[in-house]
Amino acid sequence: MESIMRRAAIPALLLFAASASATAAQTTRLDATYSVYLTGIPVGRASVTIDLSDSGFSVSGSARTAKFIRILSKGEGSATVRGTLQANRILSSVFSGRYTSSRREQKIEISTENGTVKNISIEPPLPAIDERRVAITKESRKNVVDPLSAALALVSSNADKLSPEFCNRTLPVFDGRYRFDVVLSFLRTETVSGSSDGYRGPALVCRARYVPIAGHRKDAEAVGQMAKNRDMLVWLAPVQGTRVLVPIKASLSSPIGNFTVEATRFRTSAH
């Protein structure tokens, strides 16, 4: 069950973004909270803050499983990243994450330059040779984004923020252990009526597809299930005062039920 939940949460990683300071004088901050449900039952929660300026961003956040779920499968993590916004590209510079499960605790730090990974630190380190896994090569570390930066969709300043083109893109994600693509495609536009503290307004609804590239075990059942899954959706909404879209909801089916991640708090402020 733990393996399935971990793999099913991959697209949900697109929802965990947040905090610190950006580089320009005027910064827009998004404070958000996401709840995770399995067939309607709350199984996790994430706290998120994102600071955005015209040229830079800084993100940090944390997530953990619900108390009663931790009896069966413990899961929690925190991560931060900072980077720049150049033209229509999200370029991270330093990513740091810490993950704890029932089996292990791991710390990962990644430094990136112009989309290419320069240094990786993983503690405890991964096995030097594991023939069961697809090798992560130098090529698979080029033109990538970390899981937090992947949550930000950057649009041109004069563009329609809800144009279908912002769904039609591929996110080349690398988290230090796994390299995978999240392929998005436009499905529809809809109006979201969230809670009083959540997001209300128009949103893009994108189909999502998981494509394993490297780092995964060749015979991993959960990886195969995720790659075949055609029932994954992500809702993207604009952050007021910026040219950035972020996920406010995600859903996917799994062998143990339907997962939904939804923003219960979505508040912006100027700093």
Stockholm file with secondary structure:
# STOCKHOLM 1.0

chainA/1-271         MESIMRRAAIPALLLFAASASATAAQTTRLDATYSVYLTGIPVGRASVTIDLSDSGFSVSGSARTAKFIRILSKGEGSATVRGTLQANRILSSVFSGRYTSSRREQKIEISTENGTVKNISIEPPLPAIDERRVAITKESRKNVVDPLSAALALVSSNADKLSPEFCNRTLPVFDGRYRFDVVLSFLRTETVSGSSDGYRGPALVCRARYVPIAGHRKDAEAVGQMAKNRDMLVWLAPVQGTRVLVPIKASLSSPIGNFTVEATRFRTSAH
#=GR chainA/1-271 SS CHHHHHHHTTGGGGGCCCCSCCSSSSCEEEEEEEEEEETTEEEEEEEEEEEECSSEEEEEEEEEECHHHHTTCCEEEEEEEEEEEETTEEEEEEEEEEEEESSCEEEEEEEEETTEEEEEEEESCCCSCCTTBCCCCSGGGSSCBCTTGGGCEECCTTSCTTCGGGTSEEEEEECSSCEEEEEEEEEEEEEEECCTTSCEEEEEEEEEEEEEEESSBTTCHHHHHHHHCCCEEEEEEECTTSSEEEEEEEEEEETTEEEEEEEEEEEEEEC
#=GC SS_cons         CHHHHHHHTTGGGGGCCCCSCCSSSSCEEEEEEEEEEETTEEEEEEEEEEEECSSEEEEEEEEEECHHHHTTCCEEEEEEEEEEEETTEEEEEEEEEEEEESSCEEEEEEEEETTEEEEEEEESCCCSCCTTBCCCCSGGGSSCBCTTGGGCEECCTTSCTTCGGGTSEEEEEECSSCEEEEEEEEEEEEEEECCTTSCEEEEEEEEEEEEEEESSBTTCHHHHHHHHCCCEEEEEEECTTSSEEEEEEEEEEETTEEEEEEEEEEEEEEC
//
